[in-house]
Amino acid sequence: MSIPADIQDAMGEDWLPTIYADEVRNLRTRSCSLDIPERENRADIMHTLLGIELQIGRRRFYCPDLATARYMQVFARVGCREFAIPYDITKISTLADRLETARQRSLLLLESRGQSQIGRLRPGLLREIRSQLAAIGPGERMPQFNQSTKQRPS
């Protein structure tokens, strides 16, 4: 078995793409796309006079609040260009925590394999996470809001 598959088995339900598929994509979401390289990126949250921005390389992306910035930071660090963001802002913070914990834990499991192999195996692990996230997909650009405005049944 390969190292990413071993780590995925060890993490079980706490694997980042599993959390994304089970907990994010089941909600009403909107898709987001970032023009970033598909590799591990450094992503910093910037507090500016105009609000909160996510800086990836030389590019900055405006974020409506800190929870959304933290959520987007997880995907930017993995190098995922397209992903879904929940509409319900009360769920974004807890999902950002779970996703970041899953990313950190997978990297810690990789480091437990041995220091000499980390440089070669880390890109492969992140590539596997990216490919699984891409297979799940970001969903619709704007979701359907199927709500009837009628007060009485006809």
C-alpha positions in Angstrom: 0.0 0.0 0.0 1.2 3.6 -0.6 1.9 6.1 2.1 -1.1 8.3 1.3 -3.4 5.3 1.4 -1.9 4.2 4.8 -2.5 7.7 6.2 -6.0 7.8 4.9 -6.8 4.4 6.5 -5.2 5.5 9.8 -7.3 8.7 9.9 -10.6 7.1 8.9 -13.4 9.6 9.2 -11.0 12.4 10.1 -9.4 12.4 6.6 -9.8 15.9 5.1 -11.6 14.8 1.9 -14.0 12.6 3.9 -14.9 15.6 6.2 -15.4 17.7 3.1 -17.6 15.2 1.4 -19.7 14.2 4.4 -20.0 17.5 6.2 -19.5 20.3 3.7 -21.0 19.1 0.5 -24.2 17.9 2.2 -24.9 21.5 3.2 -26.1 24.4 1.0 -22.9 25.8 -0.4 -21.5 28.1 -3.0 -18.4 27.4 -5.0 -15.2 29.4 -4.6 -12.2 29.4 -6.9 -8.7 30.8 -6.1 -6.1 31.5 -8.7 -3.2 29.8 -6.9 -0.7 27.1 -7.8 -1.7 23.5 -7.3 1.0 22.8 -4.7 1.5 23.4 -1.0 1.2 27.2 -0.4 1.9 29.5 2.4 -1.4 31.3 3.2 -1.5 34.2 5.7 -4.6 36.0 7.1 -4.1 39.7 6.9 -6.1 42.2 9.0 -6.2 45.4 6.9 -8.1 48.7 7.2 -10.5 47.4 4.6 -11.2 44.1 6.3 -9.8 40.6 6.3 -7.7 39.2 3.4 -6.1 35.9 2.7 -2.6 36.4 1.2 -1.3 33.5 -0.9 2.1 34.3 -2.4 1.7 37.8 -3.9 -2.1 37.6 -4.3 -4.7 38.7 -1.8 -8.3 37.5 -1.6 -10.9 39.5 0.3 -12.8 37.5 2.9 -16.0 38.6 4.6 -15.0 37.4 8.0 -12.3 35.6 10.0 -14.1 32.3 10.0 -14.3 32.3 6.2 -10.6 33.3 5.9 -9.6 30.4 8.2 -11.8 28.0 6.1 -10.3 29.2 2.8 -6.8 29.1 4.3 -7.0 25.3 4.7 -7.7 24.7 1.0 -5.1 27.3 0.0 -2.4 25.5 2.0 -3.3 22.2 0.3 -3.3 23.9 -3.1 -6.9 23.2 -3.9 -8.2 25.8 -6.4 -11.9 25.1 -6.3 -14.0 24.2 -3.3 -17.3 24.8 -1.6 -18.1 27.3 1.1 -21.2 26.7 3.3 -23.8 29.4 3.2 -24.6 29.0 6.9 -21.9 31.2 8.5 -22.5 29.6 11.9 -21.0 26.3 10.6 -17.9 27.7 8.9 -15.8 28.2 12.0 -16.3 24.6 13.3 -15.7 23.2 9.8 -12.5 25.2 9.5 -11.3 23.8 12.8 -12.0 20.2 11.8 -10.4 20.6 8.3 -7.3 22.3 9.7 -7.0 19.6 12.4 -7.3 16.9 9.7 -4.6 18.5 7.6 -2.2 18.9 10.5 -2.9 15.3 11.7 -2.2 13.9 8.3 1.1 15.8 8.1 2.0 14.5 11.6 1.3 10.9 10.6 3.5 11.5 7.6 6.3 12.8 9.9 6.1 9.8 12.1 7.2 7.7 9.1 10.7 9.0 9.4 12.6 12.3 8.8 14.5 11.2 5.8 11.4 10.6 3.6 9.3 13.7 4.5 10.6 15.8 1.7 9.7 13.2 -1.0 6.4 12.0 0.5 4.8 15.3 1.6 4.0 16.5 -2.0 2.5 13.1 -2.8 0.3 13.2 0.2 -1.0 16.7 -0.6 -1.4 15.7 -4.3 -3.7 12.8 -3.2 -5.7 15.1 -0.9 -6.1 17.6 -3.8 -7.2 14.9 -6.3 -9.8 13.5 -3.9 -11.1 17.1 -3.2 -11.3 17.7 -7.0 -13.2 14.5 -7.5 -15.8 15.6 -4.9 -16.0 19.0 -6.7 -17.0 22.5 -5.6 -20.6 22.2 -6.6 -22.8 24.8 -8.2 -21.6 28.4 -8.5 -24.9 29.6 -6.9 -27.2 27.1 -5.4 -30.9 26.9 -6.1 -33.2 28.5 -3.5 -36.4 26.5 -3.9 -38.7 28.4 -1.6 -42.4 29.0 -2.3 -43.7 32.5 -1.6 -47.3 31.4 -1.4 -48.8 31.7 2.1 -51.6 29.3 1.5 -51.7 25.9 -0.2 -53.6 25.9 -3.5 
